[in-house]
Amino acid sequence: MTKSILYQSKRLAGLRRFAIAITFLNILGHTVLGFEQSWAQPLVALVTAYSVELLLETIDARINRQQPRFIGSFSNLIDFLLSAHITALAVAMLLYANERLFPIAFATAVAISSKAIFRLPEGKRHFFNPSNFGITITLLLFPWVGIAPPYQFTENL
């Protein structure tokens, strides 16, 4: 096995573990820990992230005359969307927009789009943390949106 294949295998395993962990934390947070955001916010973030990620990959593949990376099997689709899944749940968990859904969708769309816009020339890897970038832009543009209150992570422990 070459170094590149071994790296990709370990990276994918790490993404899978993190996706499971952040999903579990969000479910636990909304059911036990007392997260103050509505259940709709992570769902809107996930739908937005999946849609934007698939759209941008389709556009990129057409421009480069390649097949989209999510084509081939359901497993390819799941593996392709892991990063978007993690980003969406992080945005929904860390932003507090009261009952408003637009700021969550906006932050998620900006986060996913930043991966396509801000890339290193070699290897086409993004260099910003997508969720942090989306959260920062949202906090700057919408002053009435805040960060999740720190006590929400430990309030009911």
N, C-alpha and C positions, 0 to 999 in steps of 0.2 A: 504494500500500500504506500503510495507516495505521500509526501508531507501535505500537499494541497488537499488530497482526498481525506486524509486523517483530520486535518484542520476543519474541513467542511462538515465532517461527521460529528466532531466534538461540538462545533458551533451550533449545528442543528439540534443536537441533544440538549445543549444548554438553553436554546430558545424554547424547546418543548417544555423543559422543566420550569422555566421562568413563566411561560404562558399559563401553565397549570397553577403555579403558585399565586400569580396575580389574580387569576380567575377565582381561586379559592378565597383569597383575601377579600376580594370585592363581595363575594357571596356572604362570607362571614361578617364583613363590615356592615352590610345592609340588614342582616338578620340578627346579629348579636352585638356587635360593637357600637351600633348607633350612628352609622354614617348619616349625615343630614341630607345628602342629595337624594333626589327621587330615584326610583328604579329605572325611570325612563332615561336618565342621563347616560348611564353606561351603555344602554341599548342603542341610543341615538349615536353615541360615539363609535360603537362597533359597526353599525350600518354605514356610517359616514366613512370610517377608516377602510372597511372592505371595499366600498364602492370606489373611493378615490384611488386606492392602491391598484385595483383591477383596471380602472380606466387609464391611469398613468402607465401601467405596464403594457397595456394594449397599444396605446399611442407610441410608446418607445419601441415596441417590437415592430410596429408597422413602419416607423421611420427608418429603423435599422434593417428592415426586411428579414426579420427573424420570427420565430414562433414565440409567443408569450411563455414565460417560465412556468406559469401555472397550468399549462396545457399538458395533457398526457394521462393523468390519473387523478382521482380524488385525493390521494395522498400528496401529490404535487401541489394541488390547490391548498390543502391544509398547511403544508410546510411553507408555501409562499406567503400565506396570510398570517403566520405567527408573529412577525414583527409588527404588522398593523394591529393585530389583536392586543399585543402588549402596550403599544403606544396609545390606543384608544382607551383601555382601562386605566392607564396611568393618568391620562388627561382627565377622565371623568372622576377619578378618585381625588385628584389634587386641586381641581378648580372648584370654587363655590360660586354658583351663579343663581342662587335662590331656586326658583322653579323654572327658570328660563332654559330652553334647550338650545337656542341659537348659538350662544357663546361656546357651548360644548362642541357642537357640530363645527363651528368656525375654527376653534383651536385644534380639533382633530384633523380637519382638512388642511390647515396650515402645516401641522406637524408632518403629515404624510407627504404633502407636496414638497416640503423642505428636503426630503430625502432625494427627490428627483432634481431639485434645483441646485442644491449645494453638494457637489460631488468632487472628489479628487479626480484629476485627469487619468491617472493610472488606476485601472481596476474599477473605476466608476463607483467607489464606496462613498457613502455620505459621511460628512465630518462633523455635523452637529448632532446633539441628542435630539431626536425629533419631538418627543413629548415636551421637553423643556423649552424648545424653540417655539412650539405652538402655544404653550402656556404663557411664555414671556410676551409674545406678540399680542395675545388676547388681553393680558393685564395692562399692556401699554395703550391699546386702542379702546378698551372698555373699562374705564375707571371704576364702574360700579360692580365689576366682577372681582372677587377676591380669591384668596387661597383657602383651601379647606382648613377649618379650625383644627389646630393640633390636638385638641382634646378628643376629637371624634375617633381617634385611633385607640384610645385607652379608656374612654368614658365609662363603659359598662364592664370593665374587668374587675 
